[in-house]
Amino acid sequence: VGCFYYQIKIDAYVMYITSYRTISGLLSTKNYIEVPHNMLVKYSFFNRPLTFNKTLMLKIVNADGKKIVKRFNISFLSKIEERRISKVLEQIIAKNN
Protein backbone atom coordinates (compact mmCIF):
# COMPACT_ATOMS: atom_id res chain seq x y z
CA VAL A 1 0.00 0.00 0.00
CA GLY A 2 1.28 3.46 -0.83
CA CYS A 3 2.17 5.62 -3.77
CA PHE A 4 5.13 4.37 -5.79
CA TYR A 5 7.43 6.21 -8.17
CA TYR A 6 8.71 4.07 -11.01
CA GLN A 7 11.13 4.44 -13.87
CA ILE A 8 11.49 1.98 -16.74
CA LYS A 9 14.20 2.38 -19.36
CA ILE A 10 14.76 -0.24 -22.03
CA ASP A 11 17.58 0.28 -24.48
CA ALA A 12 18.88 -2.05 -27.19
CA TYR A 13 20.62 -4.41 -24.75
CA VAL A 14 19.65 -3.71 -21.12
CA MET A 15 16.48 -3.06 -19.08
CA TYR A 16 16.67 -0.63 -16.14
CA ILE A 17 13.67 -0.75 -13.78
CA THR A 18 13.33 1.17 -10.51
CA SER A 19 10.39 1.40 -8.09
CA TYR A 20 10.17 2.98 -4.66
CA ARG A 21 7.68 4.73 -2.38
CA THR A 22 7.47 8.44 -2.97
CA ILE A 23 8.00 9.68 0.59
CA SER A 24 9.44 6.81 2.63
CA GLY A 25 11.45 5.64 -0.40
CA LEU A 26 13.83 8.54 0.01
CA LEU A 27 15.13 7.00 3.22
CA SER A 28 14.97 3.30 2.34
CA THR A 29 16.52 1.21 -0.41
CA LYS A 30 15.04 1.28 -3.89
CA ASN A 31 13.73 -1.77 -5.71
CA TYR A 32 16.12 -1.71 -8.67
CA ILE A 33 17.21 -4.10 -11.40
CA GLU A 34 19.53 -3.83 -14.38
CA VAL A 35 19.20 -6.89 -16.62
CA PRO A 36 20.32 -7.79 -20.14
CA HIS A 37 17.52 -8.74 -22.52
CA ASN A 38 18.61 -12.36 -22.88
CA MET A 39 17.88 -13.06 -19.18
CA LEU A 40 14.16 -12.21 -19.41
CA VAL A 41 11.91 -15.29 -19.59
CA LYS A 42 8.42 -14.05 -18.73
CA TYR A 43 6.56 -11.02 -17.41
CA SER A 44 3.08 -10.20 -16.16
CA PHE A 45 1.04 -7.39 -14.63
CA PHE A 46 -1.14 -7.91 -11.55
CA ASN A 47 -3.81 -5.56 -10.21
CA ARG A 48 -3.67 -4.92 -6.49
CA PRO A 49 -7.11 -5.09 -4.83
CA LEU A 50 -8.52 -1.92 -3.31
CA THR A 51 -5.59 0.25 -4.45
CA PHE A 52 -4.48 2.13 -7.54
CA ASN A 53 -1.25 0.09 -7.74
CA LYS A 54 -0.22 -2.63 -10.17
CA THR A 55 2.65 -5.05 -9.86
CA LEU A 56 5.04 -5.83 -12.69
CA MET A 57 6.52 -9.30 -12.22
CA LEU A 58 9.61 -10.35 -14.17
CA LYS A 59 10.92 -13.91 -14.35
CA ILE A 60 14.65 -13.89 -15.01
CA VAL A 61 17.19 -16.67 -15.50
CA ASN A 62 20.76 -15.89 -14.44
CA ALA A 63 23.95 -17.31 -15.98
CA ASP A 64 23.83 -20.35 -13.65
CA GLY A 65 20.30 -21.23 -14.83
CA LYS A 66 18.72 -20.17 -11.54
CA LYS A 67 15.25 -18.61 -11.92
CA ILE A 68 14.61 -15.34 -10.11
CA VAL A 69 11.28 -13.53 -9.76
CA LYS A 70 11.42 -9.77 -9.27
CA ARG A 71 8.32 -7.66 -8.47
CA PHE A 72 7.91 -3.91 -8.91
CA ASN A 73 4.98 -1.91 -7.54
CA ILE A 74 3.74 0.77 -9.92
CA SER A 75 1.16 3.47 -9.13
CA PHE A 76 -1.25 5.10 -11.58
CA LEU A 77 -0.20 2.99 -14.58
CA SER A 78 -2.53 3.75 -17.49
CA LYS A 79 -3.71 1.15 -19.98
CA ILE A 80 -1.72 2.87 -22.75
CA GLU A 81 1.50 2.75 -20.72
CA GLU A 82 0.84 -0.88 -19.81
CA ARG A 83 0.36 -1.76 -23.49
CA ARG A 84 3.58 0.06 -24.47
CA ILE A 85 5.60 -1.76 -21.80
CA SER A 86 3.97 -5.10 -22.71
CA LYS A 87 4.72 -4.62 -26.40
CA VAL A 88 8.42 -4.02 -25.78
CA LEU A 89 8.73 -6.90 -23.31
CA GLU A 90 6.90 -9.24 -25.74
CA GLN A 91 9.41 -8.32 -28.47
CA ILE A 92 12.32 -9.07 -26.12
CA ILE A 93 10.88 -12.46 -25.15
CA ALA A 94 10.18 -13.33 -28.81
CA LYS A 95 13.75 -12.42 -29.73
CA ASN A 96 15.10 -14.64 -26.91
CA ASN A 97 13.20 -17.74 -28.07
C-alpha positions, -999 to 999 in steps of 0.1 A, spaced: 0 0 0 13 35 -8 22 56 -38 51 44 -58 74 62 -82 87 41 -110 111 44 -139 115 20 -167 142 24 -194 148 -2 -220 176 3 -245 189 -21 -272 206 -44 -247 196 -37 -211 165 -31 -191 167 -6 -161 137 -8 -138 133 12 -105 104 14 -81 102 30 -47 77 47 -24 75 84 -30 80 97 6 94 68 26 114 56 -4 138 85 0 151 70 32 150 33 23 165 12 -4 150 13 -39 137 -18 -57 161 -17 -87 172 -41 -114 195 -38 -144 192 -69 -166 203 -78 -201 175 -87 -225 186 -124 -229 179 -131 -192 142 -122 -194 119 -153 -196 84 -140 -187 66 -110 -174 31 -102 -162 10 -74 -146 -11 -79 -116 -38 -56 -102 -37 -49 -65 -71 -51 -48 -85 -19 -33 -56 3 -45 -45 21 -75 -12 1 -77 -2 -26 -102 27 -50 -99 50 -58 -127 65 -93 -122 96 -103 -142 109 -139 -143 146 -139 -150 172 -167 -155 208 -159 -144 239 -173 -160 238 -204 -137 203 -212 -148 187 -202 -115 153 -186 -119 146 -153 -101 113 -135 -98 114 -98 -93 83 -77 -85 79 -39 -89 50 -19 -75 37 8 -99 12 35 -91 -12 51 -116 -2 30 -146 -25 38 -175 -37 11 -200 -17 29 -227 15 28 -207 8 -9 -198 4 -18 -235 36 1 -245 56 -18 -218 40 -51 -227 47 -46 -264 84 -40 -258 87 -69 -233 69 -92 -257 94 -83 -285 123 -91 -261 109 -125 -252 102 -133 -288 137 -124 -297 151 -146 -269 132 -177 -281 
